[in-house]
Amino acid sequence: MNPTVKKRSNLKVSQQQLKIHTGSTAKFLTREDSSRDLLSKFHKDRSVWIRARRRVLQCLSYQFPCALQLKQWGILNEVKCRLCEKYYKERNIPEPPDTVESVGNIQCYCPALQLPRIAIYHGIWRELMFSIRKSSTELNNASEPRWHFPSALSPEAHAEWGLYKILEYMGLHEILPPGSGKNRAKLRRDIEEYHTAYAIEFDDADIVTFIARRLDGLAFDNEEKLCVLMEYTRAMDTNEDWAEKKEQGKNDRYSSLLCFINHPSHQEKSGWKASQTNFTTGVRGSLHTNPFLTRLESLGVKNKNTREAIRNRTVQKTLSMSDMILKFFFIALNSKIDWTLKSLTTEIVNKNMERFNLHLQPPRLSPDRTVEPKARGSANAHKSHTLLCI
């Protein structure tokens, strides 16, 4: 039989068989409106290193060799997270909490991987936000770009605006002469008055947290006087309502901030209206297609093919970054955690997928099995490059 015909036949058979299965993997793969078409593109992409593709398949089929699975296979006796236990032991923390070592814990919660996880979170969001800014071509009545994205600086950098800067941009906060902390003191009084007006209980710590809160991104329509708070979340996509729960949590977290921004706007009758838009991706490549495309269109990305290209790049980047977390997990298990947390984090933050081959096959090793270290004469640089090839 022709190899192409054989592949197509196997595909059709597997699709028919998938309908009659009710396991966790089958339910995950048959979820509607979850960008499952992009999983196949990632798996068929021959530029992606084969080990990265295998790890994705392991995560999709609940076969990744974490303690939870290793205990089921009779290899380990406990499901405790080995990395969490090692992390707390190195810091002499008594009675650490018991956490199960699962893919979800590794990707989203393990404290030993917090810094790489934050770096990867920012790497995905920066590229997505800059793509939105670059592709937002909608014009206003003056034939100028309708939307402005002041926090999207480049694919490698972004600015997180605080409350004071947002109000200053919208002209909702009086700018006093600099010095003596007068502007911050006035903002603090405004926040206290807002909480008092709506009978909201607060203390000094609440006010400090309120002022210190930073948004992932912002979009302004100066003509229509619209302000959109943009928030991004990378979450574990095990349950069917994973995205809804995460987005509801984001809405609850910033609801008071949103109400406060709208509060002085209504008082001064400036016409400004603030709203919130969430972008949520799943660790294993899940992305609700229709809401994602609709939100892109609402921010001025009117070209259909461009929206699809952004969706494709976002899922591909998410899968690549998830694989990087798994690599860091294996590195940390076999080396000092402090060294692991500091290794390559800056490169992950500052490089996008095209400029930094996070999932491509590494260069071949020389006959003596050594690689030229990138850092200044450190054995750690050599070790870093070698371990990231697992």
N, C-alpha and C positions, 0 to 999 in steps of 0.2 A: 504494500500500500504506500502511496506517496506520503512522505512525511508531513506535508502541509495538510493533506486530507485527514491523516491520522490525528493531528493536533486538533483540527476542527471537530472531528468526531468525538474525541475525548472531552472537549469543551462542552459540546451539547449534552453528552451523557452526564457529565458532572453537574451541569445546570439542572437537569431533570432530577438527579439524585438529591440535590440540595433541597428540593421542595418537600421531600418526604422525611427529612431529618429534623429533629427538634432539639438538638444539643446546643450548647452555648455558642459554639463557632458558627453553626448554621444560622442561628438567630441573629448573630452579629452581622454576618455577610448578607442576609436578606432584609436588613432594615432599609426602609425606603427613605429617599431624600437625604442620604448620608455620604454622597460622593464616593460610592463604592467603585465607580468606573475608574477613578484615579488610583485605586489600589492596584488594579491590573496593570495600569501604565507604569507604575513604579516597579512592579515585579518584572515587567518585560523590558525595562530600560537597561540595556547592557552596559551603560556607562556607570551604573551603580554596582559597587563591589558585591560579589556574590554572598559574602558573609553578612552584609547589611540586609540583603534581601531575605536571607535565611532567618535572621533575627526577627524581621518583621513577620514572617510566617509563623515563627514560634510564638510570638506575642498574640497573633490573631487566633491561633489554635490552642492557646493556653498550654503550651509546651516549653515555654522558656524556663531554663534550669535555675529557678529561684528556689528558696528553701521550701516554699509551699508545694511545689511540684516534686522536688527531690524527696520530701517526706512521703508523698503518695507513691513514689517509685521505690521506697524502701532504702534510699541512700542516706538520708539524714533522719535523726530521731526527733528533731524539733522544727517548728516553723518560725522561730524567732528570727528577726532580721539580724544577720551576722554583722552587717556593717553598722547598724545602730548600736549594737552591743559593743563593738570595737570603738566606735566614736565616743560613747559615754565612758568607757573604761579608760581611754587615753586622757580624758578630762577629769577623771576621778569623781564622776557624778554618782552619788549613792542612789540606789533603788531606781534605776532608769525604767521608763515605761516599757511594757512588753508590746512590741509591734510585729506583725506578721510580715515576713519577707515575701512580697508579691510584686508583680509588675507595677501595680498601682502605687505601692509604697515606694518603690525605687524611683519611679518617674515623677511622683508628685509630693511625697511627704518626708522621705528619709532626710534627717537633719545633716547627715554627713555630705550629702550632695546638694545642699542648699545653694551655694555659690555658683556651681556650674549650671544648676537649674535656672537661677535668675538670669545668668548670662545667655542661656539658650532662649529663654522667654523673650528677652529684649532683642535677640538676634532675629527671631521670627517676626516680632511686632514691628521692628524698624523697617524691615524690607516690605512688609505689607502696607504700612502707613505711607512710606515713600512712593510705593506703586500707586496708591490711591491719589496722592498729591500729583504725581506725574501724569496720571491718566484722567484726572478730573478736568474735562474740557468744556463743561457747561458754561455759557456766557450769561451775564446779566443784561439789563436793559441798556446799559452803556457799552455793550459789546466788549466787556472785560471779563476775566475769569470770575465766576460767581463765588467759588469757595476758596478760602485761604487756610492753609495748614501751617501755622507758625511753629508747631512743635516737630514737624517732619523736616529735619535738616538734610539728611542723606540716608542711604541704605545702611551706613555704619554708625550714625549718630542721631539722637533726637533730644529734644528739650522737654522736660516735665514741668509744666507751669503749675504754680500754686494759686491759691484763691486770690491773693492780692493782685497778682499780675493779670489774672482773668478780668477782675473788676476794673483794673486800670485800663485794659484794652477796650472794654465796653463803655468806658466813661462813667462808671457807676460808683467810683470811689474818688473822693477829692484828694488831689495830690498836694501834700503839704511840703514845705521846704525840707530837704534832707537833714538828718542829724537828730540826735536825742531820741530816736525811735518813735517819732510822733506818728508816722504813717501806720506803723504796726499797732500803736496804742489806740488809734482811732478805729482801725479794723476790729480790734478786740472789743471796743465798746459797741460797735455795730452788731457784732455777733452776740454779745450779751443782751442787747436790746431785742434782737430777733428771737432769741430763746425765751426771753421774758414775755414778749408779745404773744407767743404761741403756747405759753405755759409749759415749756419743755425744761425738765430738770437738767441741771448741768453743774459742773465744778471746774476748777482751774485746769485739771488734766484734760477734760473734754474740750475746752477752748484751745489748748495747745495742740491737741490732736486734730481739731477742726482746721486750724490755720496751717498745720504742717502737711496736710493731705495733698498728694500730687496726682494729677490725671495722666493716663498713658498718652493721650493725644487730644487735640482740639481742632475743630473746624469752625470757621466764622464766615457768615454771609453778611457783609457789611450793608448791603443794599436793603435786604429784607430784615436785617437785624436779628439773625438767628445764630445761636451758639450751640454747637453739638459737642458734648463730652464723649470722647471715644475711649472705650475700655476694651482690653484684650485679655482673654483667658485661655490657658492651655490646660486641659483637664483630662482625667481618665474617663474613657468612654465605654465603661462596662455596661451600665444600666441604660435603658432606652431613654430615660428622661435626664440624662447627664447634662446636656446643654441647657435645658430649661432651668434646672436647679442652680447651675453656676451663674447663669444670667440673672436669675432672681436674686441670688446673693449679691451680685454686683449692683443691681438696682437698689437693694436695701442699704448697701454700704454707702452709696453716694446720693441717696434720696434727700437727706438733710442738707447736703452741700448744694444740690440742685435747687431745692426750695429756697435756700438762702440767696442764691444768685438771682432767682426770679423775684425774691421779696423786695430788694431795693429797686429792681427794675420797675415793678408795679407802683412802688411808692413815688418814684420820680417821673413816672409816665414816659420813660425813654423809648418804649417800644421793643426793647430787647426781650427775646424769649429763649430760654435754655432747655435743651433736651439731652437725652443720653442714647448712644448707639453702642451696642456690644458686638464684638467679634470673638467667636469661641471656636477653637479647634480641639479635636480629640487627639490623645497621644498616639492612637493607632490609626490615624488618618481620617477620622470621622469629621465631617463638616456638613452642616445642614445647607444644602445647595440653594434652595429658593430664598430663605431669609438672608443668606450671605450676599447673593446677587442683588436682591432688592436693596440692601443697605448700601452696597457699592453704587447703585444707580441713584439713590437719594443723595449721595455725596458728589454727584456730577460725573460719574463714570458711565457715560451714555452708550458707548460702543459695546455691543453684545460680545464680540470676539475678545475685546480687551477684558471684560469682566470674567469670561471663561479662562483667559490666560492667567489672571490674578488668582482665581480659584485654584488652578492647576499648580501654580508656583507655591501657593500657600500650603497646600497639602504635601507637596514634594519636600518643601523645607521642613515641615513639621515632622515627617517621617525620618528625614535625615538627622534632625536634632534629637529625636527620641532615641535613635540608634546611638548617637553620641553619649547620651546619658547612660545607656547600657554599657558602653565602653568604659566610662568613668567608674561605673559600679565595679567592674572587674579589676580595674586598676587599683581602686581603693581597697579591695579585699586582699590584694597582694603587695601593698606598699603602705607607707605612712599616709594617713588621711590628710594631714595638713599639707603635705607636698602635693597630693592629688588635687585638693581644692584650689591651689594656686597655679597649677600647671595648665597652660593654654587657655585659661578663662578669658584673658584680654583678647586673644586672637579670635575666639568664638564671638565675642561681643562686636568686634570691629570689622569682621569680614563677613561678606554675604556668601551665599552658596556658590556663586559662579567664581568668586575670587579665592575661596578657601575650600579645597576638596575635602569636605568632611566625610564623605561616604565613598569616594573613589578608591580604587585599588592603589596602595602605596607603591613608591618606587621600589624596584628590585634591590635586594640586599647584595652587597659585594660578596665575593667568595669567603671573606673572613667574617661575614655576617655582621658587619658594622655599618652604621649610618652616620654621616657627618652631622654632628650636633648643631642645632640652630642657635641655642643660647650660648652665652659666653663661657666657653671652656668648662661646662658643667656636665657631670655624669648624668644628672637628672634630665638634661635635654635629650641625651641619647636614649635614656630609659623611657622618656615620654613618647618619643617617636616610635619606638619599638612596641610599647604596650598598646598604643592606639591602633596598631595594625591587627589586633585580635579580632 
